Amino acid sequence: MGDYDPEAVFEGHRDRFIKVLEPLFLPEDPISNDIIRYFASLLRVLGMEDKGWDPYAESRNILNDLNRLMKLELPEDRFPDGWTVWRLGLLLYSHIVEMDAPYEVIMNLLRFRLGKGYSPNPYFDFLTAKEQNNFAKNGIRTGRKIELIKQLSKDAGLAVGDMYDEFYNSRLRNAVQHSDFILTEDDFRSRSGISGTKAFKLTYDELDALITKAKAFIAAFFQLDVDARLVWGARKGQAIPYDSHYKGLMEVLVDDRDMMCGFAVHWPNNSQSMYRRTEAGSDMVNCMVNVKQATVDLWVDRYAQKPGTFSPLVEDGADPVYTPLDKSDVRPTWPKA
């Protein structure tokens, strides 16, 4: 029997989770259910925001910091009891299972696959009437989010929901969140409340498996987030037919790493709808999230008074005029039949 290689075990779980999640992040058909809703799911479209309001970036930094700290050789004179790495691992685990963004993105990508649209609150439509009435006050607990992801992933014929059974442990989550645990020489222990009637233990092998798989899950999520944005970022500078009625042309917007960071739809009446999310914040022009219709509404500005056959936005006898492509003077044209 070979030596245990924790990095190889982690990589094995990560690669396995990537295969499970890949059909969501890189769907075979990103068009039929409206590609804008797919992009909105990846970009977590909300509305206009200034710099410093997106906790996703900070969460990634926290997880990276904790992971790096866990790999350091700590001086024994400053960390004498030997439990520091486990404590850091529990903080890492807690942050992974509590992060809002992965649940929201996965839930919205499942909604997209099932033709159920995009929502900044992707769970609400699937809650009971009682849960909906209490949502503003109580929100939605982590376990319920996972239940809904399982429900939709089953409907979609995917194994996405099954992943959570491998690393999400509600008792462990509660124990860490409420500082209701102790590390002993033999195992992890929690009284689960003052009475101790629901007390439980986890061996360190069990604890290690949960933390490792949680790390593998979030690594897979981050990797696919980057991969999907790079795939679409490769389409930068292109004008892709989006709306055959109004003759809108879509453009993928990219950041300085050529990763998709937004989209623009150029209309033939010299207007455009645009959403862009960067480290400086997010910007929206002529578009807005429509929660009731579960979509992102795009506005086309003025209609033609006497439209021709090309588009309701272009006057009869006039040529279509599109806004220039991003960071360019090039005005796209509708492809000839």
Secondary structure, DSSP 8 states (H G I E B T S, - for coil): -----HHHHHHHHHHHHHHHHHHHHS-S-SSTT-HHHHHHHHHT--S-B-TT--HHHHHHHHHHHHHHHHTS---TTTSTTS-HHHHHHHHHHHHHHH-HHHHHHHHHHHHHHTT----SSTTGGGS-HHHHHHHHHH---HHHHHHHHHHHHHHTT-SGGGHHHHH--HHHHHHHHTT--EE-SS-EEE-SSSS-TT-EEE-HHHHHHHHHHHHHHHHHHHHHHHHHHHHHHTTTT--EEEETTTTEEEEEEE-TTS-EEEEEEEETBTEEEEEEEETTEEEEESEEEETTTTEEEE------SSB-SS-TTSBTT---B----TTSS--------
